[in-house]
């Protein structure tokens, strides 16, 4: 009976040998460079521990900031405005990178306004708006800033803040539109104010503020008898 002959090629022998040689080389490399490998592993482990430590430190910072914020908020609600101001100021300065640190500037302005310190309130609002990203809070801050500018007699700046609030939209947009028109009037821009008021009536024919606009136009000497009749009857 013929015996099957299997031809063994040189390549078939070489490949396993190369693999074994590679393993042997790797073993020697590991033995010769054990200290380096352990050091590298230690670096990786240390990096993991650092990341974990940073996470817990950040969580601790967030918790501490939250406690500080609500303590100041409690003082504000109790009308202890001076203490609230100090709390919000410290949080805004110490944790300016945290969301609550940024929001603290908005509440700092509220504490300053409660004490009728308009320049401080203005600066706090400007500082908050420089880093604000939430449209709702930004709109409220812009409206408050516009009111502060108006109270300080800085009508051009007030007009700019009202216009920014208009661009955001939302519930405050109509009041912002009227505020911008009012600032034009206060700066002596009668033509601009008239146009703004008339545009308001066209765009918002059923707005609650329509009567106020009609009266403003009348004070500017603009005949609005037909419009007024429709509003006042």
C-alpha positions as CSV (number, residue, x, y, z in Angstrom):
1,X,0.0,0.0,0.0
2,X,1.4,3.3,-1.0
3,X,2.1,5.7,1.8
4,X,0.9,9.2,1.3
5,X,3.7,11.6,1.0
6,X,3.3,15.1,2.5
7,X,5.8,17.6,1.2
8,X,7.0,19.9,3.9
9,X,8.2,23.2,2.6
10,X,11.0,25.3,4.1
11,X,8.4,28.2,4.5
12,X,6.2,26.0,6.7
13,X,9.0,25.4,9.1
14,X,10.3,29.0,9.1
15,X,7.0,30.7,10.1
16,X,6.5,28.9,13.5
17,X,10.2,29.4,14.2
18,X,9.9,33.1,13.6
19,X,6.9,33.3,15.9
20,X,8.7,31.4,18.6
21,X,11.8,33.6,18.1
22,X,9.6,36.6,18.4
23,X,8.1,35.4,21.7
24,X,11.6,34.6,23.0
25,X,12.8,38.1,22.0
26,X,9.8,39.7,23.7
27,X,10.5,37.7,26.9
28,X,14.1,38.9,26.9
29,X,13.0,42.4,26.2
30,X,10.5,42.3,29.1
31,X,13.2,40.9,31.5
32,X,15.8,43.5,30.4
33,X,13.3,46.4,30.5
34,X,11.2,45.3,33.5
35,X,11.9,48.5,35.4
36,X,10.8,50.6,32.5
37,X,7.6,48.6,32.0
38,X,6.8,48.9,35.7
39,X,7.5,52.6,35.6
40,X,5.2,53.0,32.6
41,X,2.5,51.0,34.3
42,X,2.9,53.1,37.4
43,X,2.5,56.3,35.3
44,X,-0.7,54.9,33.8
45,X,-2.0,54.0,37.2
46,X,-1.0,57.3,38.6
47,X,-2.8,59.1,35.8
48,X,-5.9,57.1,36.6
49,X,-5.6,58.1,40.3
50,X,-5.1,61.7,39.3
51,X,-8.2,61.6,37.1
52,X,-10.2,60.1,39.9
53,X,-8.9,62.6,42.3
54,X,-9.8,65.5,40.0
55,X,-13.3,64.1,39.6
56,X,-13.9,64.0,43.3
57,X,-12.3,67.3,43.8
58,X,-14.5,68.8,41.1
59,X,-17.5,67.2,42.8
60,X,-16.5,68.7,46.1
61,X,-16.1,72.1,44.5
62,X,-19.5,71.9,43.0
63,X,-21.1,70.9,46.3
64,X,-19.3,73.7,48.1
65,X,-20.3,76.2,45.5
66,X,-23.9,75.1,45.7
67,X,-24.0,75.5,49.4
68,X,-22.4,78.9,49.2
69,X,-24.9,80.0,46.5
70,X,-28.0,78.9,48.4
71,X,-26.7,80.5,51.6
72,X,-26.4,83.8,49.8
73,X,-29.7,83.3,48.1
74,X,-31.3,82.6,51.5
75,X,-29.8,85.9,52.8
76,X,-31.2,87.7,49.7
77,X,-34.7,86.3,50.4
78,X,-34.4,87.4,54.1
79,X,-33.5,90.9,52.8
80,X,-30.1,90.7,54.4
81,X,-28.8,92.4,51.2
82,X,-25.3,93.2,52.5
83,X,-24.6,89.6,53.6
84,X,-26.1,88.3,50.3
85,X,-23.9,90.7,48.4
86,X,-20.8,89.4,50.2
87,X,-21.7,85.8,49.6
88,X,-22.4,86.2,45.9
89,X,-19.3,88.4,45.4
90,X,-17.0,85.8,47.0
91,X,-18.6,83.0,45.0
92,X,-18.2,85.0,41.8
93,X,-14.6,85.7,42.5
94,X,-13.5,82.3,43.8
95,X,-15.4,80.1,41.4
96,X,-15.6,82.1,38.2
97,X,-15.2,79.0,36.1
98,X,-18.1,77.2,37.6
99,X,-21.7,77.7,36.3
100,X,-22.9,78.8,39.8
101,X,-19.9,81.2,40.0
102,X,-21.0,82.9,36.8
103,X,-24.7,82.9,37.9
104,X,-23.7,84.5,41.2
105,X,-22.9,87.7,39.3
106,X,-26.6,88.0,38.2
107,X,-27.7,87.6,41.8
108,X,-25.0,89.9,43.0
109,X,-26.6,92.6,40.8
110,X,-30.0,91.9,42.5
111,X,-28.4,92.4,45.9
112,X,-26.8,95.6,44.7
113,X,-30.0,96.9,43.2
114,X,-31.8,96.2,46.5
115,X,-29.3,98.5,48.1
116,X,-29.7,101.0,45.2
117,X,-26.1,100.8,44.4
118,X,-26.6,101.3,40.6
119,X,-22.9,101.4,39.5
120,X,-22.1,98.1,41.3
121,X,-25.3,96.5,39.8
122,X,-24.3,97.7,36.4
123,X,-20.8,96.3,36.7
124,X,-22.1,92.9,38.0
125,X,-24.6,92.7,35.1
126,X,-21.9,93.5,32.5
127,X,-19.6,90.9,34.1
128,X,-22.4,88.3,34.0
129,X,-23.4,89.0,30.4
130,X,-19.8,88.7,29.2
131,X,-20.0,85.0,29.9
132,X,-23.7,84.3,29.8
133,X,-25.0,81.5,27.5
134,X,-28.6,80.9,28.7
135,X,-31.0,83.0,26.6
136,X,-33.6,83.3,29.4
137,X,-31.1,84.6,32.0
138,X,-29.4,86.7,29.4
139,X,-32.7,88.4,28.4
140,X,-33.5,89.2,32.0
141,X,-30.0,90.5,32.7
142,X,-30.1,92.7,29.6
143,X,-33.5,94.2,30.6
144,X,-32.2,94.8,34.1
145,X,-29.0,96.4,32.7
146,X,-31.0,98.6,30.4
147,X,-33.1,99.8,33.3
148,X,-30.0,100.6,35.3
149,X,-28.5,102.5,32.4
150,X,-31.7,104.4,32.0
151,X,-31.8,105.2,35.7
152,X,-28.2,106.4,35.5
153,X,-29.1,108.7,32.5
154,X,-27.0,106.6,30.1
155,X,-29.7,106.4,27.4
156,X,-27.5,105.3,24.5
157,X,-26.2,102.4,26.5
158,X,-29.7,101.6,27.7
159,X,-30.9,101.6,24.1
160,X,-28.2,99.1,23.1
161,X,-29.1,96.8,25.9
162,X,-32.8,96.9,25.0
163,X,-32.0,96.1,21.4
164,X,-29.9,93.1,22.5
165,X,-32.8,91.9,24.6
166,X,-35.1,92.3,21.5
167,X,-32.7,90.1,19.4
168,X,-33.0,87.3,21.9
169,X,-36.8,87.3,21.7
170,X,-39.1,85.8,24.3
171,X,-41.6,87.4,26.7
172,X,-39.4,90.4,27.3
173,X,-39.0,91.3,23.6
174,X,-42.1,93.6,23.5
175,X,-41.0,95.6,26.5
176,X,-37.5,95.8,25.1
177,X,-38.9,97.1,21.9
178,X,-40.7,99.9,23.7
179,X,-37.7,100.6,25.9
180,X,-35.5,101.1,22.8
181,X,-38.1,103.5,21.4
182,X,-38.2,105.4,24.7
183,X,-34.4,105.7,24.7
184,X,-34.5,107.3,21.3
185,X,-37.1,109.8,22.6
186,X,-34.9,110.6,25.6
187,X,-31.9,111.2,23.4
188,X,-33.9,113.7,21.3
189,X,-34.3,111.4,18.3
190,X,-38.0,112.3,17.8
191,X,-38.2,110.9,14.3
192,X,-36.6,107.7,15.3
193,X,-38.9,107.3,18.3
194,X,-42.0,108.1,16.2
195,X,-41.1,105.5,13.6
196,X,-40.4,102.9,16.3
197,X,-43.7,103.5,18.0
198,X,-45.6,103.4,14.8
199,X,-43.9,100.2,13.8
200,X,-44.8,98.7,17.1
201,X,-48.5,99.4,16.5
202,X,-48.3,97.8,13.1
203,X,-46.5,94.7,14.3
204,X,-48.4,94.3,17.6
205,X,-51.9,95.6,16.9
206,X,-53.4,93.9,19.9
207,X,-50.6,94.3,22.4
208,X,-51.5,95.4,26.0
209,X,-48.9,98.2,25.6
210,X,-50.8,99.7,22.6
211,X,-52.5,102.4,24.7
212,X,-49.1,103.4,26.2
213,X,-47.7,103.7,22.7
214,X,-50.6,105.8,21.5
215,X,-50.2,108.2,24.4
216,X,-46.4,108.4,23.8
217,X,-47.1,109.4,20.2
218,X,-49.6,112.0,21.3
219,X,-47.0,113.5,23.6
220,X,-44.7,113.7,20.6
221,X,-47.3,115.7,18.8
222,X,-48.3,112.9,16.4
223,X,-52.0,112.8,15.5
224,X,-53.3,109.3,16.3
225,X,-57.0,110.1,16.7
226,X,-58.2,107.2,14.6
227,X,-55.8,104.7,16.3
228,X,-56.7,106.2,19.7
229,X,-60.4,105.9,19.1
230,X,-60.0,102.2,18.3
231,X,-58.0,101.7,21.5
232,X,-59.7,103.9,24.0
233,X,-63.4,103.3,23.1
